[in-house]
Amino acid sequence: MPWSTEVDHNFPKMNDPKYYGGARWFVNEALNIPGPASLVMFTASALDPKGSPTRIMQIAGGRLVAVETDIHLYGYNVKLLAPDIRLVQIPDLLPLLFRRSSSRSEAQR
């Protein structure tokens, strides 16, 4: 899965704190986590309306939150990553995290 950090090029207003639907709005309102937030990395599928994008947001204190969009269920799979996780680790780490949680959800159905 190709990843990009070119947030400002592809999503120019995403990190504007006053932008409705931006990173700060999503973290504050949808996830109910107060404080600043910014989109720092995303998968190439975020550029495709039919894709299932994964976005990495940085919240207050420097913690990273991974948000995978489920376009079929109109929902999100959200993971607060461990404090020692860095952006360079994301491409190898996240497919494993989301695959495991998806398998668990399917097993519970």
One Martini backbone bead per residue (centre of mass of N, CA, C, O) as a GRO file, in nm:
protein
  109
    1MET     BB    1   0.091   0.040   0.028
    2PRO     BB    2   0.085   0.360  -0.054
    3TRP     BB    3   0.249   0.646   0.078
    4SER     BB    4   0.188   0.988   0.208
    5THR     BB    5   0.301   1.345   0.296
    6GLU     BB    6   0.127   1.529   0.078
    7VAL     BB    7  -0.107   1.706   0.208
    8ASP     BB    8  -0.108   2.003   0.091
    9HIS     BB    9  -0.136   1.909  -0.207
   10ASN     BB   10  -0.406   1.716  -0.174
   11PHE     BB   11  -0.510   1.874   0.116
   12PRO     BB   12  -0.509   2.203   0.171
   13LYS     BB   13  -0.735   2.222   0.438
   14MET     BB   14  -0.696   1.991   0.651
   15ASN     BB   15  -0.496   2.184   0.858
   16ASP     BB   16  -0.724   2.373   0.910
   17PRO     BB   17  -0.881   2.457   1.208
   18LYS     BB   18  -1.153   2.586   1.046
   19TYR     BB   19  -1.213   2.323   0.894
   20TYR     BB   20  -1.468   2.147   0.788
   21GLY     BB   21  -1.346   1.813   0.811
   22GLY     BB   22  -1.091   1.822   0.932
   23ALA     BB   23  -0.865   1.707   1.146
   24ARG     BB   24  -0.956   1.860   1.397
   25TRP     BB   25  -1.255   1.808   1.373
   26PHE     BB   26  -1.244   1.500   1.377
   27VAL     BB   27  -1.102   1.463   1.651
   28ASN     BB   28  -1.294   1.641   1.824
   29GLU     BB   29  -1.586   1.536   1.720
   30ALA     BB   30  -1.566   1.224   1.642
   31LEU     BB   31  -1.343   1.135   1.879
   32ASN     BB   32  -1.325   1.323   2.137
   33ILE     BB   33  -1.042   1.489   2.101
   34PRO     BB   34  -0.871   1.725   2.234
   35GLY     BB   35  -0.716   1.952   2.032
   36PRO     BB   36  -0.475   1.931   1.829
   37ALA     BB   37  -0.458   1.853   1.466
   38SER     BB   38  -0.299   1.641   1.205
   39LEU     BB   39  -0.225   1.558   0.890
   40VAL     BB   40   0.065   1.335   0.789
   41MET     BB   41  -0.073   1.068   0.652
   42PHE     BB   42  -0.141   0.862   0.350
   43THR     BB   43  -0.308   0.683   0.131
   44ALA     BB   44  -0.365   0.654  -0.203
   45SER     BB   45  -0.676   0.579  -0.162
   46ALA     BB   46  -0.761   0.876  -0.073
   47LEU     BB   47  -0.782   0.966  -0.392
   48ASP     BB   48  -1.013   0.745  -0.397
   49PRO     BB   49  -1.353   0.725  -0.364
   50LYS     BB   50  -1.341   0.383  -0.364
   51GLY     BB   51  -1.159   0.368  -0.139
   52SER     BB   52  -0.964   0.262   0.164
   53PRO     BB   53  -0.857   0.481   0.364
   54THR     BB   54  -0.558   0.587   0.534
   55ARG     BB   55  -0.497   0.784   0.827
   56ILE     BB   56  -0.259   1.008   0.979
   57MET     BB   57  -0.275   1.150   1.303
   58GLN     BB   58  -0.181   1.428   1.494
   59ILE     BB   59  -0.178   1.485   1.831
   60ALA     BB   60  -0.159   1.575   2.123
   61GLY     BB   61   0.177   1.501   2.213
   62GLY     BB   62   0.237   1.328   1.927
   63ARG     BB   63   0.031   1.137   1.873
   64LEU     BB   64  -0.097   0.860   1.690
   65VAL     BB   65  -0.363   0.822   1.445
   66ALA     BB   66  -0.553   0.567   1.300
   67VAL     BB   67  -0.762   0.595   0.996
   68GLU     BB   68  -1.009   0.378   0.873
   69THR     BB   69  -1.208   0.356   0.597
   70ASP     BB   70  -1.550   0.236   0.562
   71ILE     BB   71  -1.741   0.248   0.277
   72HIS     BB   72  -1.962   0.021   0.342
   73LEU     BB   73  -2.030   0.131   0.657
   74TYR     BB   74  -1.981   0.428   0.716
   75GLY     BB   75  -1.687   0.414   0.867
   76TYR     BB   76  -1.448   0.355   1.139
   77ASN     BB   77  -1.105   0.268   1.211
   78VAL     BB   78  -0.949   0.318   1.529
   79LYS     BB   79  -0.601   0.400   1.628
   80LEU     BB   80  -0.403   0.423   1.905
   81LEU     BB   81  -0.084   0.471   1.916
   82ALA     BB   82   0.196   0.420   2.037
   83PRO     BB   83   0.432   0.644   2.154
   84ASP     BB   84   0.680   0.490   1.982
   85ILE     BB   85   0.553   0.555   1.719
   86ARG     BB   86   0.655   0.611   1.385
   87LEU     BB   87   0.621   0.699   1.061
   88VAL     BB   88   0.832   0.486   0.944
   89GLN     BB   89   0.650   0.234   1.061
   90ILE     BB   90   0.366   0.232   0.927
   91PRO     BB   91   0.368   0.063   0.656
   92ASP     BB   92   0.427  -0.215   0.821
   93LEU     BB   93   0.217  -0.205   1.066
   94LEU     BB   94  -0.090  -0.146   0.984
   95PRO     BB   95  -0.188  -0.393   0.823
   96LEU     BB   96  -0.184  -0.575   1.078
   97LEU     BB   97  -0.383  -0.428   1.262
   98PHE     BB   98  -0.636  -0.422   1.070
   99ARG     BB   99  -0.654  -0.722   1.002
  100ARG     BB  100  -0.703  -0.827   1.290
  101SER     BB  101  -0.964  -0.662   1.353
  102SER     BB  102  -1.131  -0.771   1.115
  103SER     BB  103  -1.126  -1.068   1.197
  104ARG     BB  104  -1.266  -1.029   1.468
  105SER     BB  105  -1.530  -0.907   1.362
  106GLU     BB  106  -1.611  -1.150   1.185
  107ALA     BB  107  -1.613  -1.362   1.419
  108GLN     BB  108  -1.851  -1.211   1.584
  109ARG     BB  109  -2.094  -1.247   1.361
   0.00000   0.00000   0.00000
